């Protein structure tokens, strides 16, 4: 693994919670402003990653000794931005059996609510369950490489953006750090961006996007209706790289009826989630490399006798 800057290295390491509660308690209420929603439900009955372990839920697949969803909760709770975590999952009893510590190891509340019939409705349900605690951060349970630094950077940028912010990573970062990683990119005039599975709804002005999302879910089997919803000119402009990122999001804001903005994160691993068995092996290697780097760093700190 290529060397990381020290701040990124520290962010990548997931510390033991018993040693970090004091540090976490120092975060002020204003810093911890986000209620985080983790989408962890099963999207299909034969997920390719869950199938490796003969299970149903990808979120519960262990990676380096810990279920993926627990790694995500660790990162959120260890950040200075999140005051509450809501996990959207099919069966709370099953989740707590696989992750018995999620209700005890954190100094912020963590609750589990059931999935609804679609991702969009699950997000809406999570927002409703928190009692109007804006702003909201939404992420996914397969974001096993998420770190507190990624969370804090994204949340900080989102608060300075519009009603809706979406996290991305530029291709140049992935090419530099993980050139073998296969990601999907959106082409823009000046760059290519891969999604980071981080979304911020900073105020009620973002609610129209949920209505638009519901319409898209109903039209998902009608491609031409999808093109019509987004606008043919907008989609062709994106396809042929006619728009810069800012221009594209200005057009998206008009279509969605919200003020939307893109947050570009400098962390390559923010764009690497676990969708396939190949992703699983890559993420496992990255986590092992992080541990090795930590041990090497700690050894350098030992006094010379």
C-alpha angles and dihedrals in degrees: 000000000000117000116267128213109262095250091053092045091054090048093051093056114088106213128212108269095225088063096046107047091093092053092046093051089060092067109104124234090249091056093048095058104132129090104209124215118201115198104212107151125120112265094193140008095245107043108178093225096045089047090063088069096034092248138125102224122066090194090066097049108121117238118185089347100312133084112255094238091055091055089055092049089048091056094047094047092045092053125092093231108060123079098172139016126212115190116201107209139152098239123019093196092055091048094051091047091055094039105031093166101057093092096047113034100065135074092216126066118267119192136175125221129181124261120253128218095281140018092253093051090046090056091048090049092051091051090050093048093059094060099242097309101165134221107052132194117201124196140149135257093236092064089103094158094056113131134191090249092056090049094048094046093049095045093048092051092044093055088058093048135066133294090284125038127183124198122230140169123215117240091238091067093051092045090052099045105025109015093169094057113112111215136164114247135199109221119228131172095258103026149355121249133201120200119255098200090242121125129173125201100190100177143355089278086081095062096091088067089066090055090050090047091054090054091050092050090054091050098043091112092049107069096182090054088053091052090049092050093054096036125254093241092052094050094045090047090054092045092054094041094244095143135064116225092261093048092049093050091047088056091045090052090057093049095045096041092232137097101256129183139179121237112206111207123203093216114099092198092059087079097050114091132158111264101135139027088256089055089049092056092045093050091046090055092048091051091049090050090052090053092048091049091051093051091049091050093048090050090056089055094056112108115251111244 
